[in-house]
Amino acid sequence: MKEFITEIRGAVMATIIFAIVCCGVYPLVVFGIGQTLFHDKANGSLLTDSTGAIRGSRLLGQQFAADKYFQSRPSAAGNGYDPTSSGGSNLGPTSSNLVTAITQRISDYRGKNNLATNALVPADAVTASGSGLDPHISIKNAEVQAPRVAKTRNLALGKVVELINANTDSADWGVLGDPGVNVLKLNLALDALAAK
C-alpha cells in the first residue's frame, strides 16, 4: 500500500509540474518572445487607416466593390474572404459551374475596367486563390485597374501607378513566387491621399 501511495504521489507531482511548465511557463515564454522580437507579426500584421482605426491585416484579403478601389481576387472562402472558412471552391477544370463563373467574372472585369470584349484578362482577376484569402493581386491586374481608379478619384494615372509600386511586395526571399500588390495597403494609401 505504501508503494502504491508513493507511485500515485509521484504521478500527481509529475502531472502538476508538467501542467505548470507546459500550460503556464512555456506559453508565457513564447508570448514574451513574440511580443518582443516579432510584435507586428504576433499581433496579426494589422493595418490602420489615417485615423488610426484598424482596417484589416496585410495577410488577409478583403472584398472591395466601389469603383474608387482596386478589386481583390475572387474568393471562395465562405461568403467571400471569410477567414473562418478558408479554402478554394474545389471545382475542377472540367466543371461547368467553374467555367460559367469564370466566364461571368471575365465579362464583369472587362465591363468594370472599360476593356474591349476580346481583351485579355489577368488570370488572378477571375480565379480564386487556394485559400480564398490572398491579399495580393498581380502587377498586371493592378495596372489594368489603375485607369478606372484614377478616373474615379480624379487623380493622375502616374500618381496611381506610383502608389501601386509603393505597395508591391517582392517575391519571398527574392526568388519564391512573383511580386504582388497588396490590395488593402494600396486602397488605404489611396484613402490617405484623398484625406489630404
N, C-alpha and C positions, 0 to 999 in steps of 0.2 A: 504494500500500500504506500509506503514511504517513497519507493522508486516511482510509482505512478504519479504522486503529487509533485515530485521533482521534475518529471517529464512534462507535466501539464504547466508547471510554473515556467519552465524554460521555453515552452511553446508560446505561452501568453506573452512573456517578455520579448521574445523574438518578434512576435506579431506587433507589439506596441512599438518597438524600436523601428521596424521596417515601415510601419504606418507613419511615424514621425518623420523619418528620412524621406520616404517616397511620396508622402502626401503633404508634407509641410516644408521641409528644408530644400529638397530638390526643386519643386516648383518656384519657391521664392528666389533661389539662386538663378534659375533660368529667367524668371521675370526680371530680376535685377540686371542681369547681363543684357537682356533685350532692351530694357529701358535706357541703359547706359550707353551701349555701343550701337544699337540699331533703333533708336527712338522712333523715327518716322515709320520705318517698316513694321515695327512691333505694334504700332497703333493703327495700322491699316492703310498707310500711304494716302492719307486724306488730303483732299484739295478744297480750298476755301475760295469764295468769291471776294470781290473788293470790299465787302462789308464785314468779312471775317466769318460768314456763315459757311458751314460745311456743305459742299455740293456733291460730294461723292469721293470715290477712291480712284487714283490713277491706274489701278489694276483691274477695275471693273467697268465695262461699257455701260452706256445709258442710251435710252431712246430719245431722239430729238426730232420733232415734227415740223417746227416752224422753218420757213424758207431762210430766215436770217442765220440759221445754224447749219453747220456741217452735219450730215447724216451719218449715223453709225452703220456698221454691218447689220444685216438682218439677224434676228436671234430666235432660236427655237427653245430657249430656256423658259419654261413655264409660259407666262403671258408676255414674254419678251423681257430679256435682261433680268430675270428673277434669280437671284443668287441662291435661293433655296432649291431651285430646280435646274441646276446647271446640266447642260447636255445638248447634244445635237438632236435632229429630227429622226435619225435612224432610217431615213428614206434612202434607198439605193438608187444608183444612176438609171435604172430601168423603171423606176416608179413614176407612174403617170401623174401622181399628186405632186412630186418634186418638179417634174417638167412643167406642169401647169403653174406652180408657184414661182419658179424662176422666170418663166415667160412673162408672167404678170409683173414681177419685180423689174425686169428689163424695160418693159413698157412704161412703168411708173417712173423709173430712174431717168429714162430719156425725156419723158414729159416734164418732170420736175426741173431738169437741168437744161431744157431747151435744146436737146440734141436731135439730129436727124433720125428718122425712123430706122435707118440702117447703120447708125453709128455704133462702133464697138464700145462695150461697157466693161469696166474692170470687174473681174470675177468676184472680188470681195464685196462689191456693191450689191450683188444679188444672191450670194451664198452665205449661209451662216457658218460661224466657226464651230469647231468641235465642242467647245464648252458653252457656246451661246453667250459668252460674257466678254469677248475680246474687246478691249478698249481702243484698239488701233484700226485704222484703215490704211490702205496703200497710198503712197505719194501720188500715184496716178489718179486714184479715186478722189483725193483731196483737190488735185489740180482741175479735174473736171467740174467739181462743185464750186470752185473758187469764183468764177464769174457770177453765178447766181447769188452767192453770199455777198460779194462786193456790191452788186447792183441793189440788192435788198437793203443793205446797210448804208448805201451811198458812200462807199469807200473806194479808193483807188485799188485796182486789181493788184498792183505792185505791193501795196501795204498788206493785203490779204495773203499774198504769196510769201511775204516776209514772215508773217505770223505762222504760216504752215511750216516754214523752215525752222523757226524757233521752237516749234512744238513737235518736231520729228525726233523720235528716239532711234538711235543707231541699232544695228544688229547686235544681238547679245554677244559679248566678248569680242565684238568687231567682226565676227565671222558666221555666227549662227543665225539663220533667218535673214529677213530683209528689213531695212529700216521701215518704220511705221509711224504714222501721225496719230498722236493721242487725241481723240476727238473731244473728250471732256476738257482737257487742258487748252486745246485750241479754242473751243467755244467760250470758255471762261476768259481767255485772253481777249477775244472779240468783245465780250460784255464789258470787260475792264476798260478797253479802248473807248467804247461807246459812253461809259460813265464819265470819262474825262472830258 
